[in-house]
Amino acid sequence: MVSFTAREVRDIVISMLFIAVIFAYIFSQSNINAFILLIPSLLIAVGLGFVLHELAHKFVAMRYGFYAEFRIWFEGLIFAVITAIIIKLAFVAPGAVYIHGNNISREQNGKISLAGPLVNIVLALIFFGLTPYITYNTIDVWGYVLSNLIYFGFFINSYLAAFNLIPLGILDGAKVLRWNPLIWGITFVFSVILVLRALNIVSF
């Protein structure tokens, strides 16, 4: 049975809010009105992208019989804020799902790690299918918010997949690569293609 501790729920909510604010700051280009309008869309986009990414890790780990819990990483949040302010890029590593158990095989660890980026890729494809409904009419506030939701749902999920599949340090990509280089290569290249496609959509 899947269960969540109070601390885990708190950490997930705090991380989600921080990431939404960071992306809103970057994309608003210091325009306070744009920042305010971006927050609702980004909360949903980040909520889907970040929360489901972490839950995918948790559910797969628990399916293997391990105890898994998300823990916030305050140093990662501070680093994300600093990079957003200085270089206007989001290096998102607010926390991770910590897995407790003995004898976790390389294959199990690889599949647990791959689950998160795969969720982001699926969500990115869903939002990509909705991109024809993007409107550039800033007079229609609800249309503008919905368009932001579609675009950033596509971009952020593509970005989260590609970023987490970088095969460095504690990122998912390092564990997926150790398990199966072919699967890592296919998913990483595909996620990068999605990011590039998202960047080619005209901003509004």
C-alpha positions, -999 to +999 in steps of 0.1 A: +000+000+000+013+034-010+016+058+019+030+093+025+045+108+056+036+144+066+072+154+061+071+139+026+040+158+016+055+190+030+088+186+011+069+179-022+047+210-018+077+232-009+098+219-038+069+224-063+063+260-052+100+268-054+103+254-089+072+272-101+085+305-088+119+299-103+106+292-138+081+321-135+110+344-127+131+332-156+103+333-182+088+366-170+120+385-177+115+406-146+080+417-157+059+415-126+026+413-145+039+384-166+053+368-134+019+368-118+001+355-149+027+327-152+024+314-117-010+295-121+001+278-153+035+269-140+021+255-107+001+230-127+029+223-152+054+219-124+029+200-103+024+174-130+060+173-141+078+173-108+053+155-085+045+127-110+083+123-117+091+117-081+060+096-075+070+074-104+104+067-086+085+060-054+059+036-069+084+016-089+107+013-059+078+002-037+068-024-064+102-040-059+095-041-021+116-012-010+107+017+013+109+050-006+103+085+006+109+119-010+132+143+009+138+179+001+174+191-006+176+227+006+211+232-009+196+222-043+168+248-040+193+275-030+215+265-060+185+267-083+176+302-071+212+314-075+215+301-110+181+315-120+191+350-107+226+350-121+225+332-155+187+329-160+188+291-162+171+265-139+193+238-126+165+219-108+175+195-081+152+202-052+153+168-037+151+131-044+133+099-035+155+080-010+152+043-012+158+020+018+165-016+012+191-043+008+205-058-024+191-033-049+203-046-082+217-025-110+187-033-131+162-024-104+180+009-097+181+017-134+144+010-139+135+030-107+156+059-120+142+057-156+105+058-143+107+096-135+120+108-169+096+085-187+067+101-170+080+135-181+084+123-217+048+110-217+035+143-203+056+163-228+041+144-257+005+149-243+011+187-241+028+187-275-004+173-289-022+203-275+002+229-289-021+237-319-045+252-294-020+278-282-032+313-288-011+344-289-040+367-279-028+384-246-062+402-243-080+370-234-065+363-200-079+328-197-067+319-232-033+333-223-031+313-191-042+281-209-017+287-237+011+291-210-001+259-194+002+240-227+035+255-238+052+252-204+037+218-198+055+207-230+087+226-223+091+219-186+084+182-189+108+179-218+134+198-198+130+178-167+134+145-186+165+157-204+181+173-173+175+143-151+189+119-178+223+137-178+246+109-167+263+128-139+264+125-101+232+117-084+210+124-115+188+096-129+208+094-161+239+080-143+220+050-129+201+044-162+234+044-181+250+019-158+221-004-162+215-001-200+234+023-222+211+017-252+179+026-233+197+056-217+208+068-251+174+065-268+155+082-240+181+110-235+183+118-272+145+118-275+141+141-245+167+165-260+148+165-293+116+174-274+134+203-256+147+217-290+112+214-304+097+233-275+123+260-279+113+264-315+077+273-306+073+311-307+071+325-272+040+346-262 
